[in-house]
Amino acid sequence: MTTERGLRVHCEEVVELITDYLEGRLDEETRLDVEAHLELCDPCVVYIEQMRDTIATLGHVPLETLSDDAKATLLDAFRSRTV
């Protein structure tokens, strides 16, 4: 059943759901689908680990202290990130 459940979501969907997943805001079914996908997909696991590291590092940087260029660079990096 885990394999079948893990195929219900694709990498692109995991990327779209990452914030809600990390913040515990997914409904139970979607959370279980994402977690089953992670059991099958090493690249998505790496992506989530990178996001956790980024949040741990940048989560403490007040947004107003970033220059406009830094904000734009970060937004571009997140938008262009593919799994």
PAKOLNU-928466 format. One record per residue: residue in three letters; x, y, z of N, C-alpha, C, O, CB in turn. Coordinates in steps of 0.05 Angstrom, whole numbers. Glycine has a CB too. Layout:
BEGIN
<resn->ALA	n_c1->X	n_c2->Y	n_c3->Z	ca_c1->X	ca_c2->Y	ca_c3->Z	c_c1->X	c_c2->Y	c_c3->Z	o_c1->X	o_c2->Y	o_c3->Z	cb_c1->X	cb_c2->Y	cb_c3->Z> .
...
***
This chain:
BEGIN
<resn->MET	n_c1->16	n_c2->-24	n_c3->0	ca_c1->0	ca_c2->0	ca_c3->0	c_c1->17	c_c2->25	c_c3->0	o_c1->9	o_c2->45	o_c3->-12	cb_c1->-19	cb_c2->0	cb_c3->24> .
<resn->THR	n_c1->40	n_c2->25	n_c3->13	ca_c1->57	ca_c2->48	ca_c3->14	c_c1->67	c_c2->56	c_c3->-14	o_c1->67	o_c2->80	o_c3->-21	cb_c1->81	cb_c2->44	cb_c3->32> .
<resn->THR	n_c1->74	n_c2->36	n_c3->-30	ca_c1->83	ca_c2->42	ca_c3->-57	c_c1->61	c_c2->55	c_c3->-73	o_c1->66	o_c2->75	o_c3->-87	cb_c1->92	cb_c2->16	cb_c3->-71> .
<resn->GLU	n_c1->37	n_c2->44	n_c3->-72	ca_c1->14	ca_c2->56	ca_c3->-86	c_c1->9	c_c2->84	c_c3->-76	o_c1->6	o_c2->102	o_c3->-92	cb_c1->-11	cb_c2->39	cb_c3->-83> .
<resn->ARG	n_c1->9	n_c2->88	n_c3->-50	ca_c1->5	ca_c2->115	ca_c3->-39	c_c1->27	c_c2->134	c_c3->-47	o_c1->22	o_c2->157	o_c3->-53	cb_c1->3	cb_c2->113	cb_c3->-8> .
<resn->GLY	n_c1->52	n_c2->124	n_c3->-48	ca_c1->75	ca_c2->140	ca_c3->-56	c_c1->74	c_c2->150	c_c3->-85	o_c1->88	o_c2->169	o_c3->-92	cb_c1->100	cb_c2->125	cb_c3->-51> .
<resn->LEU	n_c1->58	n_c2->137	n_c3->-101	ca_c1->55	ca_c2->144	ca_c3->-129	c_c1->32	c_c2->163	c_c3->-134	o_c1->28	o_c2->172	o_c3->-156	cb_c1->52	cb_c2->120	cb_c3->-146> .
<resn->ARG	n_c1->17	n_c2->170	n_c3->-113	ca_c1->-6	ca_c2->188	ca_c3->-116	c_c1->3	c_c2->217	c_c3->-120	o_c1->-12	o_c2->232	o_c3->-132	cb_c1->-24	cb_c2->186	cb_c3->-91> .
<resn->VAL	n_c1->26	n_c2->224	n_c3->-110	ca_c1->36	ca_c2->251	ca_c3->-114	c_c1->63	c_c2->249	c_c3->-129	o_c1->77	o_c2->228	o_c3->-127	cb_c1->40	cb_c2->266	cb_c3->-87> .
<resn->HIS	n_c1->69	n_c2->269	n_c3->-144	ca_c1->93	ca_c2->270	ca_c3->-160	c_c1->112	c_c2->290	c_c3->-148	o_c1->104	o_c2->307	o_c3->-131	cb_c1->87	cb_c2->276	cb_c3->-190> .
<resn->CYS	n_c1->137	n_c2->290	n_c3->-157	ca_c1->157	ca_c2->308	ca_c3->-146	c_c1->148	c_c2->337	c_c3->-148	o_c1->152	o_c2->352	o_c3->-129	cb_c1->183	cb_c2->304	cb_c3->-162> .
<resn->GLU	n_c1->136	n_c2->345	n_c3->-170	ca_c1->127	ca_c2->373	ca_c3->-173	c_c1->107	c_c2->380	c_c3->-151	o_c1->108	o_c2->403	o_c3->-141	cb_c1->115	cb_c2->377	cb_c3->-201> .
<resn->GLU	n_c1->90	n_c2->362	n_c3->-144	ca_c1->70	ca_c2->367	ca_c3->-123	c_c1->83	c_c2->369	c_c3->-96	o_c1->75	o_c2->386	o_c3->-80	cb_c1->49	cb_c2->345	cb_c3->-123> .
<resn->VAL	n_c1->104	n_c2->353	n_c3->-91	ca_c1->118	ca_c2->354	ca_c3->-66	c_c1->130	c_c2->382	c_c3->-63	o_c1->129	o_c2->394	o_c3->-42	cb_c1->140	cb_c2->332	cb_c3->-64> .
<resn->VAL	n_c1->142	n_c2->392	n_c3->-85	ca_c1->154	ca_c2->419	ca_c3->-84	c_c1->133	c_c2->440	c_c3->-78	o_c1->138	o_c2->458	o_c3->-62	cb_c1->167	cb_c2->425	cb_c3->-112> .
<resn->GLU	n_c1->109	n_c2->437	n_c3->-89	ca_c1->88	ca_c2->456	ca_c3->-84	c_c1->77	c_c2->454	c_c3->-56	o_c1->68	o_c2->474	o_c3->-44	cb_c1->65	cb_c2->452	cb_c3->-104> .
<resn->LEU	n_c1->78	n_c2->431	n_c3->-44	ca_c1->67	ca_c2->426	ca_c3->-17	c_c1->87	c_c2->429	c_c3->5	o_c1->80	o_c2->427	o_c3->29	cb_c1->55	cb_c2->398	cb_c3->-16> .
<resn->ILE	n_c1->113	n_c2->434	n_c3->-1	ca_c1->134	ca_c2->432	ca_c3->18	c_c1->130	c_c2->451	c_c3->42	o_c1->134	o_c2->442	o_c3->65	cb_c1->160	cb_c2->440	cb_c3->5> .
<resn->THR	n_c1->121	n_c2->475	n_c3->38	ca_c1->118	ca_c2->493	ca_c3->61	c_c1->96	c_c2->483	c_c3->79	o_c1->100	o_c2->482	o_c3->104	cb_c1->111	cb_c2->522	cb_c3->50> .
<resn->ASP	n_c1->73	n_c2->476	n_c3->68	ca_c1->52	ca_c2->466	ca_c3->84	c_c1->60	c_c2->440	c_c3->98	o_c1->52	o_c2->435	o_c3->121	cb_c1->27	cb_c2->461	cb_c3->67> .
<resn->TYR	n_c1->75	n_c2->423	n_c3->85	ca_c1->84	ca_c2->398	ca_c3->97	c_c1->102	c_c2->404	c_c3->121	o_c1->98	o_c2->392	o_c3->142	cb_c1->99	cb_c2->380	cb_c3->76> .
<resn->LEU	n_c1->122	n_c2->421	n_c3->117	ca_c1->141	ca_c2->427	ca_c3->138	c_c1->128	c_c2->441	c_c3->162	o_c1->137	o_c2->439	o_c3->184	cb_c1->164	cb_c2->443	cb_c3->127> .
<resn->GLU	n_c1->107	n_c2->456	n_c3->156	ca_c1->92	ca_c2->470	ca_c3->177	c_c1->69	c_c2->454	c_c3->189	o_c1->55	o_c2->464	o_c3->206	cb_c1->82	cb_c2->497	cb_c3->167> .
<resn->GLY	n_c1->66	n_c2->429	n_c3->180	ca_c1->45	ca_c2->412	ca_c3->191	c_c1->17	c_c2->421	c_c3->184	o_c1->-2	o_c2->416	o_c3->199	cb_c1->47	cb_c2->411	cb_c3->220> .
<resn->ARG	n_c1->14	n_c2->433	n_c3->161	ca_c1->-13	ca_c2->444	ca_c3->153	c_c1->-27	c_c2->427	c_c3->132	o_c1->-48	o_c2->435	o_c3->122	cb_c1->-10	cb_c2->471	cb_c3->142> .
<resn->LEU	n_c1->-16	n_c2->404	n_c3->125	ca_c1->-30	ca_c2->387	ca_c3->106	c_c1->-51	c_c2->370	c_c3->119	o_c1->-48	o_c2->362	o_c3->143	cb_c1->-10	cb_c2->369	cb_c3->91> .
<resn->ASP	n_c1->-72	n_c2->364	n_c3->105	ca_c1->-92	ca_c2->345	ca_c3->116	c_c1->-78	c_c2->317	c_c3->117	o_c1->-58	o_c2->313	o_c3->104	cb_c1->-118	cb_c2->344	cb_c3->98> .
<resn->GLU	n_c1->-89	n_c2->300	n_c3->133	ca_c1->-76	ca_c2->274	ca_c3->139	c_c1->-71	c_c2->258	c_c3->113	o_c1->-49	o_c2->246	o_c3->110	cb_c1->-93	cb_c2->258	cb_c3->158> .
<resn->GLU	n_c1->-90	n_c2->256	n_c3->95	ca_c1->-87	ca_c2->241	ca_c3->71	c_c1->-64	c_c2->251	c_c3->54	o_c1->-48	o_c2->235	o_c3->44	cb_c1->-113	cb_c2->241	cb_c3->55> .
<resn->THR	n_c1->-63	n_c2->277	n_c3->50	ca_c1->-42	ca_c2->289	ca_c3->34	c_c1->-15	c_c2->285	c_c3->48	o_c1->5	o_c2->279	o_c3->35	cb_c1->-47	cb_c2->319	cb_c3->29> .
<resn->ARG	n_c1->-14	n_c2->288	n_c3->74	ca_c1->11	ca_c2->284	ca_c3->89	c_c1->21	c_c2->255	c_c3->85	o_c1->45	o_c2->251	o_c3->80	cb_c1->7	cb_c2->290	cb_c3->119> .
<resn->LEU	n_c1->3	n_c2->236	n_c3->87	ca_c1->10	ca_c2->208	ca_c3->84	c_c1->20	c_c2->203	c_c3->55	o_c1->39	o_c2->188	o_c3->51	cb_c1->-13	cb_c2->190	cb_c3->90> .
<resn->ASP	n_c1->7	n_c2->216	n_c3->36	ca_c1->16	ca_c2->213	ca_c3->8	c_c1->44	c_c2->224	c_c3->4	o_c1->61	o_c2->211	o_c3->-9	cb_c1->-3	cb_c2->227	cb_c3->-11> .
<resn->VAL	n_c1->49	n_c2->247	n_c3->15	ca_c1->76	ca_c2->259	ca_c3->13	c_c1->97	c_c2->242	c_c3->27	o_c1->118	o_c2->237	o_c3->16	cb_c1->76	cb_c2->288	cb_c3->25> .
<resn->GLU	n_c1->91	n_c2->233	n_c3->51	ca_c1->110	ca_c2->216	ca_c3->65	c_c1->115	c_c2->190	c_c3->51	o_c1->138	o_c2->180	o_c3->51	cb_c1->100	cb_c2->211	cb_c3->94> .
<resn->ALA	n_c1->95	n_c2->178	n_c3->39	ca_c1->99	ca_c2->153	ca_c3->24	c_c1->116	c_c2->159	c_c3->-1	o_c1->133	o_c2->143	o_c3->-8	cb_c1->71	cb_c2->141	cb_c3->15> .
<resn->HIS	n_c1->111	n_c2->182	n_c3->-14	ca_c1->128	ca_c2->190	ca_c3->-37	c_c1->157	c_c2->192	c_c3->-28	o_c1->175	o_c2->183	o_c3->-42	cb_c1->118	cb_c2->216	cb_c3->-49> .
<resn->LEU	n_c1->162	n_c2->204	n_c3->-5	ca_c1->189	ca_c2->208	ca_c3->5	c_c1->203	c_c2->181	c_c3->10	o_c1->228	o_c2->180	o_c3->7	cb_c1->189	cb_c2->225	cb_c3->30> .
<resn->GLU	n_c1->188	n_c2->161	n_c3->17	ca_c1->200	ca_c2->135	ca_c3->21	c_c1->211	c_c2->123	c_c3->-6	o_c1->228	o_c2->106	o_c3->-6	cb_c1->179	cb_c2->115	cb_c3->33> .
<resn->LEU	n_c1->200	n_c2->133	n_c3->-28	ca_c1->207	ca_c2->123	ca_c3->-54	c_c1->226	c_c2->141	c_c3->-70	o_c1->237	o_c2->133	o_c3->-91	cb_c1->182	cb_c2->118	cb_c3->-70> .
<resn->CYS	n_c1->229	n_c2->166	n_c3->-61	ca_c1->242	ca_c2->186	ca_c3->-78	c_c1->265	c_c2->200	c_c3->-63	o_c1->260	o_c2->219	o_c3->-48	cb_c1->222	cb_c2->206	cb_c3->-88> .
<resn->ASP	n_c1->289	n_c2->191	n_c3->-67	ca_c1->312	ca_c2->203	ca_c3->-54	c_c1->316	c_c2->232	c_c3->-61	o_c1->322	o_c2->248	o_c3->-44	cb_c1->337	cb_c2->188	cb_c3->-61> .
<resn->PRO	n_c1->312	n_c2->240	n_c3->-87	ca_c1->315	ca_c2->269	ca_c3->-93	c_c1->296	c_c2->287	c_c3->-77	o_c1->304	o_c2->309	o_c3->-70	cb_c1->311	cb_c2->273	cb_c3->-123> .
<resn->CYS	n_c1->272	n_c2->278	n_c3->-73	ca_c1->253	ca_c2->295	ca_c3->-57	c_c1->262	c_c2->296	c_c3->-28	o_c1->258	o_c2->316	o_c3->-15	cb_c1->225	cb_c2->283	cb_c3->-60> .
<resn->VAL	n_c1->273	n_c2->274	n_c3->-18	ca_c1->283	ca_c2->274	ca_c3->10	c_c1->306	c_c2->295	c_c3->12	o_c1->307	o_c2->310	o_c3->31	cb_c1->293	cb_c2->246	cb_c3->18> .
<resn->VAL	n_c1->324	n_c2->295	n_c3->-8	ca_c1->346	ca_c2->314	ca_c3->-8	c_c1->334	c_c2->343	c_c3->-9	o_c1->344	o_c2->360	o_c3->5	cb_c1->365	cb_c2->309	cb_c3->-31> .
<resn->TYR	n_c1->314	n_c2->347	n_c3->-26	ca_c1->302	ca_c2->373	ca_c3->-28	c_c1->290	c_c2->382	c_c3->-1	o_c1->294	o_c2->405	o_c3->7	cb_c1->280	cb_c2->373	cb_c3->-50> .
<resn->ILE	n_c1->276	n_c2->365	n_c3->12	ca_c1->264	ca_c2->372	ca_c3->37	c_c1->285	c_c2->378	c_c3->58	o_c1->283	o_c2->397	o_c3->74	cb_c1->245	cb_c2->349	cb_c3->47> .
<resn->GLU	n_c1->307	n_c2->362	n_c3->58	ca_c1->329	ca_c2->367	ca_c3->77	c_c1->341	c_c2->395	c_c3->71	o_c1->348	o_c2->409	o_c3->90	cb_c1->350	cb_c2->345	cb_c3->75> .
<resn->GLN	n_c1->345	n_c2->401	n_c3->46	ca_c1->355	ca_c2->428	ca_c3->39	c_c1->337	c_c2->450	c_c3->48	o_c1->346	o_c2->470	o_c3->58	cb_c1->360	cb_c2->430	cb_c3->8> .
<resn->MET	n_c1->311	n_c2->446	n_c3->45	ca_c1->292	ca_c2->466	ca_c3->54	c_c1->293	c_c2->469	c_c3->84	o_c1->292	o_c2->492	o_c3->94	cb_c1->263	cb_c2->459	cb_c3->45> .
<resn->ARG	n_c1->294	n_c2->447	n_c3->98	ca_c1->297	ca_c2->448	ca_c3->128	c_c1->322	c_c2->464	c_c3->136	o_c1->321	o_c2->480	o_c3->154	cb_c1->297	cb_c2->420	cb_c3->140> .
<resn->ASP	n_c1->344	n_c2->458	n_c3->122	ca_c1->369	ca_c2->472	ca_c3->128	c_c1->366	c_c2->502	c_c3->122	o_c1->376	o_c2->519	o_c3->137	cb_c1->392	cb_c2->460	cb_c3->112> .
<resn->THR	n_c1->354	n_c2->508	n_c3->100	ca_c1->350	ca_c2->536	ca_c3->92	c_c1->333	c_c2->550	c_c3->113	o_c1->339	o_c2->573	o_c3->121	cb_c1->337	cb_c2->538	cb_c3->64> .
<resn->ILE	n_c1->311	n_c2->538	n_c3->121	ca_c1->294	ca_c2->550	ca_c3->141	c_c1->309	c_c2->554	c_c3->167	o_c1->306	o_c2->574	o_c3->180	cb_c1->269	cb_c2->532	cb_c3->146> .
<resn->ALA	n_c1->324	n_c2->533	n_c3->175	ca_c1->339	ca_c2->535	ca_c3->200	c_c1->360	c_c2->558	c_c3->199	o_c1->364	o_c2->572	o_c3->219	cb_c1->354	cb_c2->509	cb_c3->206> .
<resn->THR	n_c1->371	n_c2->562	n_c3->176	ca_c1->392	ca_c2->583	ca_c3->173	c_c1->379	c_c2->610	c_c3->168	o_c1->386	o_c2->630	o_c3->182	cb_c1->410	cb_c2->577	cb_c3->150> .
<resn->LEU	n_c1->361	n_c2->612	n_c3->149	ca_c1->349	ca_c2->638	ca_c3->142	c_c1->325	c_c2->645	c_c3->158	o_c1->316	o_c2->668	o_c3->158	cb_c1->343	cb_c2->638	cb_c3->113> .
<resn->GLY	n_c1->314	n_c2->626	n_c3->172	ca_c1->290	ca_c2->631	ca_c3->187	c_c1->294	c_c2->651	c_c3->210	o_c1->275	o_c2->662	o_c3->221	cb_c1->280	cb_c2->605	cb_c3->199> .
<resn->HIS	n_c1->320	n_c2->656	n_c3->216	ca_c1->327	ca_c2->674	ca_c3->237	c_c1->335	c_c2->702	c_c3->227	o_c1->341	o_c2->720	o_c3->242	cb_c1->348	cb_c2->663	cb_c3->254> .
<resn->VAL	n_c1->335	n_c2->705	n_c3->200	ca_c1->343	ca_c2->730	ca_c3->188	c_c1->318	c_c2->747	c_c3->184	o_c1->301	o_c2->739	o_c3->168	cb_c1->359	cb_c2->726	cb_c3->162> .
<resn->PRO	n_c1->316	n_c2->769	n_c3->197	ca_c1->292	ca_c2->786	ca_c3->193	c_c1->291	c_c2->795	c_c3->163	o_c1->310	o_c2->805	o_c3->152	cb_c1->293	cb_c2->811	cb_c3->211> .
<resn->LEU	n_c1->268	n_c2->791	n_c3->151	ca_c1->264	ca_c2->798	ca_c3->123	c_c1->272	c_c2->826	c_c3->117	o_c1->284	o_c2->832	o_c3->96	cb_c1->235	cb_c2->793	cb_c3->115> .
<resn->GLU	n_c1->266	n_c2->844	n_c3->135	ca_c1->272	ca_c2->873	ca_c3->129	c_c1->302	c_c2->879	c_c3->128	o_c1->310	o_c2->900	o_c3->119	cb_c1->259	cb_c2->890	cb_c3->150> .
<resn->THR	n_c1->319	n_c2->860	n_c3->138	ca_c1->348	ca_c2->864	ca_c3->137	c_c1->360	c_c2->856	c_c3->110	o_c1->383	o_c2->862	o_c3->104	cb_c1->362	cb_c2->849	cb_c3->159> .
<resn->LEU	n_c1->344	n_c2->842	n_c3->93	ca_c1->354	ca_c2->833	ca_c3->67	c_c1->351	c_c2->856	c_c3->47	o_c1->331	o_c2->870	o_c3->47	cb_c1->339	cb_c2->808	cb_c3->57> .
<resn->SER	n_c1->371	n_c2->859	n_c3->30	ca_c1->370	ca_c2->879	ca_c3->9	c_c1->349	c_c2->870	c_c3->-12	o_c1->342	o_c2->846	o_c3->-12	cb_c1->397	cb_c2->884	cb_c3->-4> .
<resn->ASP	n_c1->340	n_c2->888	n_c3->-28	ca_c1->322	ca_c2->881	ca_c3->-50	c_c1->334	c_c2->860	c_c3->-68	o_c1->321	o_c2->842	o_c3->-78	cb_c1->313	cb_c2->906	cb_c3->-65> .
<resn->ASP	n_c1->360	n_c2->863	n_c3->-74	ca_c1->374	ca_c2->844	ca_c3->-91	c_c1->375	c_c2->817	c_c3->-78	o_c1->371	o_c2->797	o_c3->-92	cb_c1->403	cb_c2->854	cb_c3->-96> .
<resn->ALA	n_c1->380	n_c2->815	n_c3->-52	ca_c1->380	ca_c2->789	ca_c3->-38	c_c1->353	c_c2->776	c_c3->-39	o_c1->351	o_c2->752	o_c3->-44	cb_c1->390	cb_c2->793	cb_c3->-9> .
<resn->LYS	n_c1->332	n_c2->791	n_c3->-34	ca_c1->305	ca_c2->781	ca_c3->-35	c_c1->299	c_c2->770	c_c3->-63	o_c1->288	o_c2->748	o_c3->-66	cb_c1->284	cb_c2->802	cb_c3->-28> .
<resn->ALA	n_c1->306	n_c2->785	n_c3->-84	ca_c1->301	ca_c2->777	ca_c3->-111	c_c1->316	c_c2->752	c_c3->-118	o_c1->306	o_c2->734	o_c3->-132	cb_c1->308	cb_c2->799	cb_c3->-131> .
<resn->THR	n_c1->341	n_c2->750	n_c3->-110	ca_c1->358	ca_c2->727	ca_c3->-115	c_c1->346	c_c2->702	c_c3->-102	o_c1->344	o_c2->681	o_c3->-114	cb_c1->386	cb_c2->731	cb_c3->-105> .
<resn->LEU	n_c1->337	n_c2->704	n_c3->-77	ca_c1->325	ca_c2->682	ca_c3->-63	c_c1->299	c_c2->673	c_c3->-76	o_c1->294	o_c2->649	o_c3->-80	cb_c1->320	cb_c2->689	cb_c3->-33> .
<resn->LEU	n_c1->282	n_c2->692	n_c3->-83	ca_c1->257	ca_c2->685	ca_c3->-96	c_c1->262	c_c2->672	c_c3->-123	o_c1->249	o_c2->652	o_c3->-130	cb_c1->240	cb_c2->710	cb_c3->-101> .
<resn->ASP	n_c1->281	n_c2->682	n_c3->-138	ca_c1->288	ca_c2->669	ca_c3->-164	c_c1->298	c_c2->641	c_c3->-160	o_c1->291	o_c2->622	o_c3->-175	cb_c1->309	cb_c2->685	cb_c3->-179> .
<resn->ALA	n_c1->314	n_c2->636	n_c3->-139	ca_c1->325	ca_c2->610	ca_c3->-133	c_c1->303	c_c2->590	c_c3->-126	o_c1->303	o_c2->568	o_c3->-136	cb_c1->346	cb_c2->611	cb_c3->-110> .
<resn->PHE	n_c1->284	n_c2->599	n_c3->-110	ca_c1->262	ca_c2->581	ca_c3->-102	c_c1->243	c_c2->576	c_c3->-126	o_c1->233	o_c2->553	o_c3->-129	cb_c1->246	cb_c2->594	cb_c3->-79> .
<resn->ARG	n_c1->239	n_c2->596	n_c3->-143	ca_c1->221	ca_c2->592	ca_c3->-166	c_c1->233	c_c2->574	c_c3->-187	o_c1->219	o_c2->559	o_c3->-200	cb_c1->214	cb_c2->618	cb_c3->-178> .
<resn->SER	n_c1->259	n_c2->575	n_c3->-189	ca_c1->272	ca_c2->558	ca_c3->-210	c_c1->280	c_c2->531	c_c3->-201	o_c1->290	o_c2->515	o_c3->-217	cb_c1->297	cb_c2->573	cb_c3->-221> .
<resn->ARG	n_c1->277	n_c2->525	n_c3->-175	ca_c1->285	ca_c2->499	ca_c3->-164	c_c1->268	c_c2->477	c_c3->-175	o_c1->244	o_c2->478	o_c3->-173	cb_c1->284	cb_c2->500	cb_c3->-133> .
<resn->THR	n_c1->281	n_c2->456	n_c3->-185	ca_c1->266	ca_c2->433	ca_c3->-195	c_c1->278	c_c2->409	c_c3->-181	o_c1->302	o_c2->408	o_c3->-174	cb_c1->268	cb_c2->430	cb_c3->-226> .
<resn->VAL	n_c1->262	n_c2->389	n_c3->-179	ca_c1->271	ca_c2->364	ca_c3->-166	c_c1->277	c_c2->344	c_c3->-188	o_c1->285	o_c2->321	o_c3->-182	cb_c1->249	cb_c2->352	cb_c3->-147> .
***
